[in-house]
Amino acid sequence: MKKLCPRCGCTFECNHDDIRRCACAGVPVDAALRLFLQESYGERCLCADCLKKLAAEKGKKA
């Protein structure tokens, strides 16, 4: 399913119905980042690039 990333605006393929095939499945998301995503974007999916960037930024702050 094509979706629009609410963070960067790019179109990406989302496989939320088969998480093993979803690009975001390989991105480590800890509890703090999960809470940030929920508060900032609700149930909307972000593209894998944005998830990777947010995970890396959070890792630098830890």
CHARMM internal coordinates of N, CA and C (Angstrom, degrees):
IC EDIT
DIST 1 N 1 CA 1.4407
DIST 1 CA 1 C 1.5338
ANGL 1 N 1 CA 1 C 108.44
DIST 1 C 2 N 1.2944
ANGL 1 CA 1 C 2 N 116.78
DIHE 1 N 1 CA 1 C 2 N 130.23
DIST 2 N 2 CA 1.4646
ANGL 1 C 2 N 2 CA 121.52
DIHE 1 CA 1 C 2 N 2 CA 177.81
DIST 2 CA 2 C 1.5255
ANGL 2 N 2 CA 2 C 109.29
DIHE 1 C 2 N 2 CA 2 C -78.47
DIST 2 C 3 N 1.3244
ANGL 2 CA 2 C 3 N 115.22
DIHE 2 N 2 CA 2 C 3 N 135.40
DIST 3 N 3 CA 1.4672
ANGL 2 C 3 N 3 CA 121.13
DIHE 2 CA 2 C 3 N 3 CA 177.71
DIST 3 CA 3 C 1.5158
ANGL 3 N 3 CA 3 C 108.83
DIHE 2 C 3 N 3 CA 3 C -135.08
DIST 3 C 4 N 1.3201
ANGL 3 CA 3 C 4 N 114.63
DIHE 3 N 3 CA 3 C 4 N 163.50
DIST 4 N 4 CA 1.4563
ANGL 3 C 4 N 4 CA 122.15
DIHE 3 CA 3 C 4 N 4 CA 177.14
DIST 4 CA 4 C 1.5245
ANGL 4 N 4 CA 4 C 107.80
DIHE 3 C 4 N 4 CA 4 C -108.73
DIST 4 C 5 N 1.3211
ANGL 4 CA 4 C 5 N 117.02
DIHE 4 N 4 CA 4 C 5 N 124.34
DIST 5 N 5 CA 1.4640
ANGL 4 C 5 N 5 CA 120.94
DIHE 4 CA 4 C 5 N 5 CA -179.73
DIST 5 CA 5 C 1.5326
ANGL 5 N 5 CA 5 C 109.00
DIHE 4 C 5 N 5 CA 5 C -69.61
DIST 5 C 6 N 1.3339
ANGL 5 CA 5 C 6 N 117.65
DIHE 5 N 5 CA 5 C 6 N 124.74
DIST 6 N 6 CA 1.4609
ANGL 5 C 6 N 6 CA 120.06
DIHE 5 CA 5 C 6 N 6 CA -179.56
DIST 6 CA 6 C 1.5293
ANGL 6 N 6 CA 6 C 113.22
DIHE 5 C 6 N 6 CA 6 C -72.31
DIST 6 C 7 N 1.3115
ANGL 6 CA 6 C 7 N 117.78
DIHE 6 N 6 CA 6 C 7 N -12.93
DIST 7 N 7 CA 1.4675
ANGL 6 C 7 N 7 CA 121.02
DIHE 6 CA 6 C 7 N 7 CA -179.19
DIST 7 CA 7 C 1.5247
ANGL 7 N 7 CA 7 C 112.01
DIHE 6 C 7 N 7 CA 7 C -89.53
DIST 7 C 8 N 1.3456
ANGL 7 CA 7 C 8 N 117.13
DIHE 7 N 7 CA 7 C 8 N -47.50
DIST 8 N 8 CA 1.4690
ANGL 7 C 8 N 8 CA 119.72
DIHE 7 CA 7 C 8 N 8 CA -174.88
DIST 8 CA 8 C 1.5240
ANGL 8 N 8 CA 8 C 113.65
DIHE 7 C 8 N 8 CA 8 C -113.09
DIST 8 C 9 N 1.3288
ANGL 8 CA 8 C 9 N 116.78
DIHE 8 N 8 CA 8 C 9 N -14.74
DIST 9 N 9 CA 1.4517
ANGL 8 C 9 N 9 CA 120.38
DIHE 8 CA 8 C 9 N 9 CA 177.45
DIST 9 CA 9 C 1.5190
ANGL 9 N 9 CA 9 C 115.72
DIHE 8 C 9 N 9 CA 9 C 86.51
DIST 9 C 10 N 1.3326
ANGL 9 CA 9 C 10 N 118.00
DIHE 9 N 9 CA 9 C 10 N 1.91
DIST 10 N 10 CA 1.4639
ANGL 9 C 10 N 10 CA 119.55
DIHE 9 CA 9 C 10 N 10 CA 179.79
DIST 10 CA 10 C 1.5275
ANGL 10 N 10 CA 10 C 110.08
DIHE 9 C 10 N 10 CA 10 C -78.87
DIST 10 C 11 N 1.3195
ANGL 10 CA 10 C 11 N 115.22
DIHE 10 N 10 CA 10 C 11 N 156.86
DIST 11 N 11 CA 1.4582
ANGL 10 C 11 N 11 CA 122.00
DIHE 10 CA 10 C 11 N 11 CA 174.73
DIST 11 CA 11 C 1.5214
ANGL 11 N 11 CA 11 C 107.64
DIHE 10 C 11 N 11 CA 11 C -91.77
DIST 11 C 12 N 1.3230
ANGL 11 CA 11 C 12 N 116.20
DIHE 11 N 11 CA 11 C 12 N 137.12
DIST 12 N 12 CA 1.4634
ANGL 11 C 12 N 12 CA 120.12
DIHE 11 CA 11 C 12 N 12 CA -179.91
DIST 12 CA 12 C 1.5185
ANGL 12 N 12 CA 12 C 110.17
DIHE 11 C 12 N 12 CA 12 C -144.46
DIST 12 C 13 N 1.3107
ANGL 12 CA 12 C 13 N 114.87
DIHE 12 N 12 CA 12 C 13 N 161.77
DIST 13 N 13 CA 1.4609
ANGL 12 C 13 N 13 CA 121.56
DIHE 12 CA 12 C 13 N 13 CA 178.41
DIST 13 CA 13 C 1.5241
ANGL 13 N 13 CA 13 C 108.78
DIHE 12 C 13 N 13 CA 13 C -89.03
DIST 13 C 14 N 1.3115
ANGL 13 CA 13 C 14 N 116.87
DIHE 13 N 13 CA 13 C 14 N 121.81
DIST 14 N 14 CA 1.4625
ANGL 13 C 14 N 14 CA 122.42
DIHE 13 CA 13 C 14 N 14 CA -179.36
DIST 14 CA 14 C 1.5224
ANGL 14 N 14 CA 14 C 108.77
DIHE 13 C 14 N 14 CA 14 C -108.88
DIST 14 C 15 N 1.3127
ANGL 14 CA 14 C 15 N 116.45
DIHE 14 N 14 CA 14 C 15 N 129.33
DIST 15 N 15 CA 1.4587
ANGL 14 C 15 N 15 CA 122.04
DIHE 14 CA 14 C 15 N 15 CA 178.03
DIST 15 CA 15 C 1.5219
ANGL 15 N 15 CA 15 C 110.44
DIHE 14 C 15 N 15 CA 15 C -116.38
DIST 15 C 16 N 1.3258
ANGL 15 CA 15 C 16 N 116.70
DIHE 15 N 15 CA 15 C 16 N 45.13
DIST 16 N 16 CA 1.4661
ANGL 15 C 16 N 16 CA 119.80
DIHE 15 CA 15 C 16 N 16 CA -177.38
DIST 16 CA 16 C 1.5261
ANGL 16 N 16 CA 16 C 113.16
DIHE 15 C 16 N 16 CA 16 C -59.52
DIST 16 C 17 N 1.3171
ANGL 16 CA 16 C 17 N 117.38
DIHE 16 N 16 CA 16 C 17 N -21.88
DIST 17 N 17 CA 1.4538
ANGL 16 C 17 N 17 CA 119.98
DIHE 16 CA 16 C 17 N 17 CA 178.86
DIST 17 CA 17 C 1.5356
ANGL 17 N 17 CA 17 C 112.53
DIHE 16 C 17 N 17 CA 17 C -80.27
DIST 17 C 18 N 1.3347
ANGL 17 CA 17 C 18 N 117.14
DIHE 17 N 17 CA 17 C 18 N -12.03
DIST 18 N 18 CA 1.4654
ANGL 17 C 18 N 18 CA 122.95
DIHE 17 CA 17 C 18 N 18 CA 174.82
DIST 18 CA 18 C 1.5267
ANGL 18 N 18 CA 18 C 107.00
DIHE 17 C 18 N 18 CA 18 C -139.94
DIST 18 C 19 N 1.3119
ANGL 18 CA 18 C 19 N 116.11
DIHE 18 N 18 CA 18 C 19 N 78.38
DIST 19 N 19 CA 1.4637
ANGL 18 C 19 N 19 CA 122.56
DIHE 18 CA 18 C 19 N 19 CA -170.25
DIST 19 CA 19 C 1.5259
ANGL 19 N 19 CA 19 C 112.69
DIHE 18 C 19 N 19 CA 19 C -56.62
DIST 19 C 20 N 1.3160
ANGL 19 CA 19 C 20 N 117.85
DIHE 19 N 19 CA 19 C 20 N -26.45
DIST 20 N 20 CA 1.4678
ANGL 19 C 20 N 20 CA 119.96
DIHE 19 CA 19 C 20 N 20 CA 178.23
DIST 20 CA 20 C 1.5212
ANGL 20 N 20 CA 20 C 111.90
DIHE 19 C 20 N 20 CA 20 C -65.68
DIST 20 C 21 N 1.3226
ANGL 20 CA 20 C 21 N 117.96
DIHE 20 N 20 CA 20 C 21 N -25.74
DIST 21 N 21 CA 1.4625
ANGL 20 C 21 N 21 CA 122.68
DIHE 20 CA 20 C 21 N 21 CA 178.87
DIST 21 CA 21 C 1.5292
ANGL 21 N 21 CA 21 C 112.53
DIHE 20 C 21 N 21 CA 21 C -95.36
DIST 21 C 22 N 1.3086
ANGL 21 CA 21 C 22 N 117.04
DIHE 21 N 21 CA 21 C 22 N -4.71
DIST 22 N 22 CA 1.4623
ANGL 21 C 22 N 22 CA 120.92
DIHE 21 CA 21 C 22 N 22 CA -176.03
DIST 22 CA 22 C 1.5339
ANGL 22 N 22 CA 22 C 109.93
DIHE 21 C 22 N 22 CA 22 C -80.53
DIST 22 C 23 N 1.3172
ANGL 22 CA 22 C 23 N 116.05
DIHE 22 N 22 CA 22 C 23 N 136.01
DIST 23 N 23 CA 1.4658
ANGL 22 C 23 N 23 CA 121.16
DIHE 22 CA 22 C 23 N 23 CA -178.73
DIST 23 CA 23 C 1.5292
ANGL 23 N 23 CA 23 C 111.91
DIHE 22 C 23 N 23 CA 23 C -61.22
DIST 23 C 24 N 1.3023
ANGL 23 CA 23 C 24 N 117.65
DIHE 23 N 23 CA 23 C 24 N -29.71
DIST 24 N 24 CA 1.4610
ANGL 23 C 24 N 24 CA 120.29
DIHE 23 CA 23 C 24 N 24 CA -177.52
DIST 24 CA 24 C 1.5318
ANGL 24 N 24 CA 24 C 112.52
DIHE 23 C 24 N 24 CA 24 C -75.41
DIST 24 C 25 N 1.3182
ANGL 24 CA 24 C 25 N 117.90
DIHE 24 N 24 CA 24 C 25 N -14.60
DIST 25 N 25 CA 1.4620
ANGL 24 C 25 N 25 CA 120.86
DIHE 24 CA 24 C 25 N 25 CA -178.26
DIST 25 CA 25 C 1.5237
ANGL 25 N 25 CA 25 C 112.43
DIHE 24 C 25 N 25 CA 25 C -61.34
DIST 25 C 26 N 1.3162
ANGL 25 CA 25 C 26 N 118.11
DIHE 25 N 25 CA 25 C 26 N -25.63
DIST 26 N 26 CA 1.4552
ANGL 25 C 26 N 26 CA 121.66
DIHE 25 CA 25 C 26 N 26 CA -179.55
DIST 26 CA 26 C 1.5180
ANGL 26 N 26 CA 26 C 114.48
DIHE 25 C 26 N 26 CA 26 C -90.36
DIST 26 C 27 N 1.3312
ANGL 26 CA 26 C 27 N 116.89
DIHE 26 N 26 CA 26 C 27 N 2.83
DIST 27 N 27 CA 1.4676
ANGL 26 C 27 N 27 CA 120.81
DIHE 26 CA 26 C 27 N 27 CA -178.75
DIST 27 CA 27 C 1.5292
ANGL 27 N 27 CA 27 C 108.77
DIHE 26 C 27 N 27 CA 27 C -95.93
DIST 27 C 28 N 1.3375
ANGL 27 CA 27 C 28 N 117.65
DIHE 27 N 27 CA 27 C 28 N 122.56
DIST 28 N 28 CA 1.4660
ANGL 27 C 28 N 28 CA 119.72
DIHE 27 CA 27 C 28 N 28 CA 179.55
DIST 28 CA 28 C 1.5358
ANGL 28 N 28 CA 28 C 111.13
DIHE 27 C 28 N 28 CA 28 C -71.24
DIST 28 C 29 N 1.3206
ANGL 28 CA 28 C 29 N 115.87
DIHE 28 N 28 CA 28 C 29 N 120.58
DIST 29 N 29 CA 1.4633
ANGL 28 C 29 N 29 CA 122.01
DIHE 28 CA 28 C 29 N 29 CA -179.41
DIST 29 CA 29 C 1.5209
ANGL 29 N 29 CA 29 C 107.69
DIHE 28 C 29 N 29 CA 29 C -123.02
DIST 29 C 30 N 1.3331
ANGL 29 CA 29 C 30 N 115.90
DIHE 29 N 29 CA 29 C 30 N 109.40
DIST 30 N 30 CA 1.4646
ANGL 29 C 30 N 30 CA 119.14
DIHE 29 CA 29 C 30 N 30 CA 179.62
DIST 30 CA 30 C 1.5288
ANGL 30 N 30 CA 30 C 110.12
DIHE 29 C 30 N 30 CA 30 C -84.48
DIST 30 C 31 N 1.3163
ANGL 30 CA 30 C 31 N 116.59
DIHE 30 N 30 CA 30 C 31 N 178.50
DIST 31 N 31 CA 1.4643
ANGL 30 C 31 N 31 CA 121.76
DIHE 30 CA 30 C 31 N 31 CA -175.23
DIST 31 CA 31 C 1.5252
ANGL 31 N 31 CA 31 C 112.20
DIHE 30 C 31 N 31 CA 31 C -61.05
DIST 31 C 32 N 1.3303
ANGL 31 CA 31 C 32 N 117.89
DIHE 31 N 31 CA 31 C 32 N -40.29
DIST 32 N 32 CA 1.4676
ANGL 31 C 32 N 32 CA 120.94
DIHE 31 CA 31 C 32 N 32 CA -179.09
DIST 32 CA 32 C 1.5251
ANGL 32 N 32 CA 32 C 111.09
DIHE 31 C 32 N 32 CA 32 C -65.93
DIST 32 C 33 N 1.3327
ANGL 32 CA 32 C 33 N 116.95
DIHE 32 N 32 CA 32 C 33 N -42.97
DIST 33 N 33 CA 1.4560
ANGL 32 C 33 N 33 CA 120.37
DIHE 32 CA 32 C 33 N 33 CA 179.16
DIST 33 CA 33 C 1.5292
ANGL 33 N 33 CA 33 C 110.04
DIHE 32 C 33 N 33 CA 33 C -68.35
DIST 33 C 34 N 1.3210
ANGL 33 CA 33 C 34 N 117.06
DIHE 33 N 33 CA 33 C 34 N -38.98
DIST 34 N 34 CA 1.4654
ANGL 33 C 34 N 34 CA 120.72
DIHE 33 CA 33 C 34 N 34 CA 177.94
DIST 34 CA 34 C 1.5346
ANGL 34 N 34 CA 34 C 110.20
DIHE 33 C 34 N 34 CA 34 C -59.85
DIST 34 C 35 N 1.3217
ANGL 34 CA 34 C 35 N 117.27
DIHE 34 N 34 CA 34 C 35 N -42.93
DIST 35 N 35 CA 1.4608
ANGL 34 C 35 N 35 CA 121.65
DIHE 34 CA 34 C 35 N 35 CA 178.28
DIST 35 CA 35 C 1.5306
ANGL 35 N 35 CA 35 C 110.38
DIHE 34 C 35 N 35 CA 35 C -63.64
DIST 35 C 36 N 1.3380
ANGL 35 CA 35 C 36 N 116.97
DIHE 35 N 35 CA 35 C 36 N -44.77
DIST 36 N 36 CA 1.4607
ANGL 35 C 36 N 36 CA 121.26
DIHE 35 CA 35 C 36 N 36 CA 177.75
DIST 36 CA 36 C 1.5297
ANGL 36 N 36 CA 36 C 110.69
DIHE 35 C 36 N 36 CA 36 C -58.60
DIST 36 C 37 N 1.3361
ANGL 36 CA 36 C 37 N 116.79
DIHE 36 N 36 CA 36 C 37 N -45.35
DIST 37 N 37 CA 1.4631
ANGL 36 C 37 N 37 CA 120.93
DIHE 36 CA 36 C 37 N 37 CA -179.81
DIST 37 CA 37 C 1.5206
ANGL 37 N 37 CA 37 C 110.88
DIHE 36 C 37 N 37 CA 37 C -62.68
DIST 37 C 38 N 1.3161
ANGL 37 CA 37 C 38 N 116.30
DIHE 37 N 37 CA 37 C 38 N -43.78
DIST 38 N 38 CA 1.4638
ANGL 37 C 38 N 38 CA 120.52
DIHE 37 CA 37 C 38 N 38 CA 179.86
DIST 38 CA 38 C 1.5278
ANGL 38 N 38 CA 38 C 110.95
DIHE 37 C 38 N 38 CA 38 C -62.25
DIST 38 C 39 N 1.3393
ANGL 38 CA 38 C 39 N 116.72
DIHE 38 N 38 CA 38 C 39 N -45.57
DIST 39 N 39 CA 1.4631
ANGL 38 C 39 N 39 CA 120.78
DIHE 38 CA 38 C 39 N 39 CA -179.20
DIST 39 CA 39 C 1.5274
ANGL 39 N 39 CA 39 C 112.12
DIHE 38 C 39 N 39 CA 39 C -68.27
DIST 39 C 40 N 1.3148
ANGL 39 CA 39 C 40 N 116.74
DIHE 39 N 39 CA 39 C 40 N -34.96
DIST 40 N 40 CA 1.4591
ANGL 39 C 40 N 40 CA 120.92
DIHE 39 CA 39 C 40 N 40 CA -175.34
DIST 40 CA 40 C 1.5301
ANGL 40 N 40 CA 40 C 113.83
DIHE 39 C 40 N 40 CA 40 C -86.78
DIST 40 C 41 N 1.3224
ANGL 40 CA 40 C 41 N 116.83
DIHE 40 N 40 CA 40 C 41 N -36.58
DIST 41 N 41 CA 1.4625
ANGL 40 C 41 N 41 CA 120.12
DIHE 40 CA 40 C 41 N 41 CA -171.58
DIST 41 CA 41 C 1.5275
ANGL 41 N 41 CA 41 C 114.11
DIHE 40 C 41 N 41 CA 41 C -125.21
DIST 41 C 42 N 1.3167
ANGL 41 CA 41 C 42 N 118.18
DIHE 41 N 41 CA 41 C 42 N -2.29
DIST 42 N 42 CA 1.4599
ANGL 41 C 42 N 42 CA 120.60
DIHE 41 CA 41 C 42 N 42 CA 179.31
DIST 42 CA 42 C 1.5169
ANGL 42 N 42 CA 42 C 111.29
DIHE 41 C 42 N 42 CA 42 C 61.80
DIST 42 C 43 N 1.3085
ANGL 42 CA 42 C 43 N 116.16
DIHE 42 N 42 CA 42 C 43 N -129.79
DIST 43 N 43 CA 1.4585
ANGL 42 C 43 N 43 CA 121.86
DIHE 42 CA 42 C 43 N 43 CA -178.04
DIST 43 CA 43 C 1.5313
ANGL 43 N 43 CA 43 C 112.51
DIHE 42 C 43 N 43 CA 43 C -92.24
DIST 43 C 44 N 1.3302
ANGL 43 CA 43 C 44 N 117.85
DIHE 43 N 43 CA 43 C 44 N 2.99
DIST 44 N 44 CA 1.4651
ANGL 43 C 44 N 44 CA 120.68
DIHE 43 CA 43 C 44 N 44 CA -178.11
DIST 44 CA 44 C 1.5235
ANGL 44 N 44 CA 44 C 110.92
DIHE 43 C 44 N 44 CA 44 C -76.21
DIST 44 C 45 N 1.3162
ANGL 44 CA 44 C 45 N 115.93
DIHE 44 N 44 CA 44 C 45 N 137.75
DIST 45 N 45 CA 1.4689
ANGL 44 C 45 N 45 CA 122.25
DIHE 44 CA 44 C 45 N 45 CA 179.24
DIST 45 CA 45 C 1.5262
ANGL 45 N 45 CA 45 C 110.32
DIHE 44 C 45 N 45 CA 45 C -81.28
DIST 45 C 46 N 1.3222
ANGL 45 CA 45 C 46 N 115.45
DIHE 45 N 45 CA 45 C 46 N 143.85
DIST 46 N 46 CA 1.4556
ANGL 45 C 46 N 46 CA 121.85
DIHE 45 CA 45 C 46 N 46 CA 172.01
DIST 46 CA 46 C 1.5160
ANGL 46 N 46 CA 46 C 108.42
DIHE 45 C 46 N 46 CA 46 C -103.08
DIST 46 C 47 N 1.3289
ANGL 46 CA 46 C 47 N 116.31
DIHE 46 N 46 CA 46 C 47 N 155.64
DIST 47 N 47 CA 1.4601
ANGL 46 C 47 N 47 CA 119.64
DIHE 46 CA 46 C 47 N 47 CA 176.18
DIST 47 CA 47 C 1.5329
ANGL 47 N 47 CA 47 C 108.85
DIHE 46 C 47 N 47 CA 47 C -68.81
DIST 47 C 48 N 1.3061
ANGL 47 CA 47 C 48 N 116.32
DIHE 47 N 47 CA 47 C 48 N 159.59
DIST 48 N 48 CA 1.4647
ANGL 47 C 48 N 48 CA 121.26
DIHE 47 CA 47 C 48 N 48 CA -178.22
DIST 48 CA 48 C 1.5244
ANGL 48 N 48 CA 48 C 111.39
DIHE 47 C 48 N 48 CA 48 C -61.19
DIST 48 C 49 N 1.3375
ANGL 48 CA 48 C 49 N 117.90
DIHE 48 N 48 CA 48 C 49 N -36.75
DIST 49 N 49 CA 1.4696
ANGL 48 C 49 N 49 CA 120.00
DIHE 48 CA 48 C 49 N 49 CA 179.49
DIST 49 CA 49 C 1.5272
ANGL 49 N 49 CA 49 C 111.04
DIHE 48 C 49 N 49 CA 49 C -61.66
DIST 49 C 50 N 1.3210
ANGL 49 CA 49 C 50 N 117.10
DIHE 49 N 49 CA 49 C 50 N -44.41
DIST 50 N 50 CA 1.4677
ANGL 49 C 50 N 50 CA 119.80
DIHE 49 CA 49 C 50 N 50 CA 178.82
DIST 50 CA 50 C 1.5203
ANGL 50 N 50 CA 50 C 111.35
DIHE 49 C 50 N 50 CA 50 C -65.73
DIST 50 C 51 N 1.3258
ANGL 50 CA 50 C 51 N 117.27
DIHE 50 N 50 CA 50 C 51 N -40.99
DIST 51 N 51 CA 1.4647
ANGL 50 C 51 N 51 CA 119.66
DIHE 50 CA 50 C 51 N 51 CA 177.57
DIST 51 CA 51 C 1.5264
ANGL 51 N 51 CA 51 C 110.65
DIHE 50 C 51 N 51 CA 51 C -61.31
DIST 51 C 52 N 1.3278
ANGL 51 CA 51 C 52 N 116.91
DIHE 51 N 51 CA 51 C 52 N -42.66
DIST 52 N 52 CA 1.4698
ANGL 51 C 52 N 52 CA 120.58
DIHE 51 CA 51 C 52 N 52 CA 178.79
DIST 52 CA 52 C 1.5139
ANGL 52 N 52 CA 52 C 111.17
DIHE 51 C 52 N 52 CA 52 C -62.92
DIST 52 C 53 N 1.3377
ANGL 52 CA 52 C 53 N 117.11
DIHE 52 N 52 CA 52 C 53 N -42.39
DIST 53 N 53 CA 1.4625
ANGL 52 C 53 N 53 CA 120.93
DIHE 52 CA 52 C 53 N 53 CA 179.51
DIST 53 CA 53 C 1.5179
ANGL 53 N 53 CA 53 C 111.39
DIHE 52 C 53 N 53 CA 53 C -63.99
DIST 53 C 54 N 1.3290
ANGL 53 CA 53 C 54 N 116.85
DIHE 53 N 53 CA 53 C 54 N -44.01
DIST 54 N 54 CA 1.4636
ANGL 53 C 54 N 54 CA 120.24
DIHE 53 CA 53 C 54 N 54 CA 178.99
DIST 54 CA 54 C 1.5199
ANGL 54 N 54 CA 54 C 111.34
DIHE 53 C 54 N 54 CA 54 C -65.05
DIST 54 C 55 N 1.3225
ANGL 54 CA 54 C 55 N 117.84
DIHE 54 N 54 CA 54 C 55 N -40.89
DIST 55 N 55 CA 1.4654
ANGL 54 C 55 N 55 CA 121.39
DIHE 54 CA 54 C 55 N 55 CA 178.55
DIST 55 CA 55 C 1.5231
ANGL 55 N 55 CA 55 C 110.38
DIHE 54 C 55 N 55 CA 55 C -63.83
DIST 55 C 56 N 1.3432
ANGL 55 CA 55 C 56 N 116.82
DIHE 55 N 55 CA 55 C 56 N -40.18
DIST 56 N 56 CA 1.4666
ANGL 55 C 56 N 56 CA 120.45
DIHE 55 CA 55 C 56 N 56 CA 179.32
DIST 56 CA 56 C 1.5201
ANGL 56 N 56 CA 56 C 111.15
DIHE 55 C 56 N 56 CA 56 C -68.03
DIST 56 C 57 N 1.3332
ANGL 56 CA 56 C 57 N 117.28
DIHE 56 N 56 CA 56 C 57 N -41.51
DIST 57 N 57 CA 1.4679
ANGL 56 C 57 N 57 CA 121.25
DIHE 56 CA 56 C 57 N 57 CA 178.55
DIST 57 CA 57 C 1.5225
ANGL 57 N 57 CA 57 C 110.09
DIHE 56 C 57 N 57 CA 57 C -62.74
DIST 57 C 58 N 1.3170
ANGL 57 CA 57 C 58 N 116.63
DIHE 57 N 57 CA 57 C 58 N -42.37
DIST 58 N 58 CA 1.4580
ANGL 57 C 58 N 58 CA 120.05
DIHE 57 CA 57 C 58 N 58 CA 179.63
DIST 58 CA 58 C 1.5072
ANGL 58 N 58 CA 58 C 110.77
DIHE 57 C 58 N 58 CA 58 C -65.74
DIST 58 C 59 N 1.3300
ANGL 58 CA 58 C 59 N 116.65
DIHE 58 N 58 CA 58 C 59 N -37.95
DIST 59 N 59 CA 1.4623
ANGL 58 C 59 N 59 CA 121.14
DIHE 58 CA 58 C 59 N 59 CA 178.55
DIST 59 CA 59 C 1.5176
ANGL 59 N 59 CA 59 C 112.28
DIHE 58 C 59 N 59 CA 59 C -63.21
DIST 59 C 60 N 1.3232
ANGL 59 CA 59 C 60 N 118.00
DIHE 59 N 59 CA 59 C 60 N -34.65
DIST 60 N 60 CA 1.4662
ANGL 59 C 60 N 60 CA 122.50
DIHE 59 CA 59 C 60 N 60 CA 178.99
DIST 60 CA 60 C 1.5190
ANGL 60 N 60 CA 60 C 111.60
DIHE 59 C 60 N 60 CA 60 C -71.00
DIST 60 C 61 N 1.3550
ANGL 60 CA 60 C 61 N 116.26
DIHE 60 N 60 CA 60 C 61 N -30.35
DIST 61 N 61 CA 1.4596
ANGL 60 C 61 N 61 CA 120.84
DIHE 60 CA 60 C 61 N 61 CA -178.57
DIST 61 CA 61 C 1.5184
ANGL 61 N 61 CA 61 C 112.36
DIHE 60 C 61 N 61 CA 61 C -81.07
DIST 61 C 62 N 1.3231
ANGL 61 CA 61 C 62 N 116.95
DIHE 61 N 61 CA 61 C 62 N -18.83
DIST 62 N 62 CA 1.4724
ANGL 61 C 62 N 62 CA 120.64
DIHE 61 CA 61 C 62 N 62 CA -176.93
DIST 62 CA 62 C 1.5117
ANGL 62 N 62 CA 62 C 111.62
DIHE 61 C 62 N 62 CA 62 C -74.30
END
COOR INIT
IC SEED 1 N 1 CA 1 C
IC BUILD
